[in-house]
Amino acid sequence: MIKFLKSMAIPTAALVALPGIASASVGLEPNDFVGISFWVISMCMVAATAFFFLETNNVSGKWKTSLALGGLVCLVAAVHYFYMREVWVTTGATPTVYRYVDWLITVPLQMIEFYIILAAVATVSAGIFWRLLIGTLVMLVAGYAGEAGFINAWAGFIVGLAGWAYILYEIFAGEAGKAAADKCPAAVQTAFNTMRWIVTVGWAIYPLGYFFGYLTGGADAVTLNVIYNIADVVNKIAFVAVIWAAAVASSGGKKA
Ligand SMILES: *C/C=C(C)/C=C/C=C(C)/C=C/C1=C(C)CCCC1(C)C
């Protein structure tokens, strides 16, 4: 599996780069800073994908799954960024549906990372996995239903917030938080701690975007997209980089 991933890393990166190259013909205006941020970040996602896949080769066995999952998070985001960029550059509209599809795939994968890194070093129950997954799905489905007008916008927001609160409870005070504090070596504790602060502070940007951009109409499309784009760099690439750092540290820095 890992050998396969390794041999696939470069071709995959090349493949995901193709639609990017193809849509270069659309014509990016020099003053379209949101469009430029879509471009820069799509390339960062491609680079991060290749990097994390290749690094699976530099860490010990139990960390390979976390890094491979992290690479997938960036790969899925990269492809969505190509599409979102195209929507933005050609129409100037906010690519809401693509954002949610991206979140629906990448956010559960990131939540699963909490479980995988705990399971790599300690015995933990599968309940952690399911609770994090369910909390994530409630948060995103409610948010989408609210934003797409299937349900009342405020109801979607409040149920979404409840899903997020449930996740935060699990990783700070629930079984996952306790397992991290009691059963894990220092490198994992540090990673877990940084990751949960990303989920607290970094993630807060999205409900704020929903509130100001959608519920109250206080933020325009330019502001909203630029903020979401920057948030994604922290919440995806930096999030996985934290896992990578812990993996390298607890693998002794080389293949073990
Ligand atoms: C890479 C993308 C990430 C980490 C996206 C995260 C998205 C959220 C944390 C969204 C949260 C929302 C709520 C907490 C309330 C309802 C509205 C949402 C879906 C925007």
Ligand as a Chemical Component Dictionary entry (heavy atoms), coordinates in Angstrom:
data_LIG
# 
_chem_comp.id                   LIG 
_chem_comp.type                 NON-POLYMER 
_chem_comp.pdbx_formal_charge   0 
_chem_comp.three_letter_code    LIG 
# 
loop_
_chem_comp_atom.comp_id 
_chem_comp_atom.atom_id 
_chem_comp_atom.alt_atom_id 
_chem_comp_atom.type_symbol 
_chem_comp_atom.charge 
_chem_comp_atom.model_Cartn_x 
_chem_comp_atom.model_Cartn_y 
_chem_comp_atom.model_Cartn_z 
_chem_comp_atom.pdbx_ordinal 
LIG C1  C1  C 0 -10.634 22.368 5.299  1  
LIG C2  C2  C 0 -11.906 22.795 5.658  2  
LIG C3  C3  C 0 -12.360 22.878 6.941  3  
LIG C4  C4  C 0 -11.492 22.533 8.109  4  
LIG C5  C5  C 0 -13.713 23.324 7.125  5  
LIG C6  C6  C 0 -14.344 23.432 8.309  6  
LIG C7  C7  C 0 -15.684 23.885 8.386  7  
LIG C8  C8  C 0 -16.366 24.163 9.544  8  
LIG C9  C9  C 0 -15.721 24.009 10.866 9  
LIG C10 C10 C 0 -17.729 24.630 9.441  10 
LIG C11 C11 C 0 -18.507 24.946 10.499 11 
LIG C12 C12 C 0 -19.902 25.422 10.527 12 
LIG C13 C13 C 0 -20.506 25.541 11.782 13 
LIG C14 C14 C 0 -19.760 25.283 13.055 14 
LIG C15 C15 C 0 -21.931 25.961 11.966 15 
LIG C16 C16 C 0 -22.741 25.807 10.706 16 
LIG C17 C17 C 0 -22.063 26.372 9.539  17 
LIG C18 C18 C 0 -20.687 25.743 9.248  18 
LIG C19 C19 C 0 -20.921 24.461 8.449  19 
LIG C20 C20 C 0 -19.953 26.751 8.399  20 
# 
loop_
_chem_comp_bond.comp_id 
_chem_comp_bond.atom_id_1 
_chem_comp_bond.atom_id_2 
_chem_comp_bond.value_order 
_chem_comp_bond.pdbx_ordinal 
LIG C1  C2  SING 1  
LIG C2  C3  DOUB 2  
LIG C3  C4  SING 3  
LIG C3  C5  SING 4  
LIG C5  C6  DOUB 5  
LIG C6  C7  SING 6  
LIG C7  C8  DOUB 7  
LIG C8  C9  SING 8  
LIG C8  C10 SING 9  
LIG C10 C11 DOUB 10 
LIG C11 C12 SING 11 
LIG C12 C13 DOUB 12 
LIG C12 C18 SING 13 
LIG C13 C14 SING 14 
LIG C13 C15 SING 15 
LIG C15 C16 SING 16 
LIG C16 C17 SING 17 
LIG C17 C18 SING 18 
LIG C18 C19 SING 19 
LIG C18 C20 SING 20 
# 
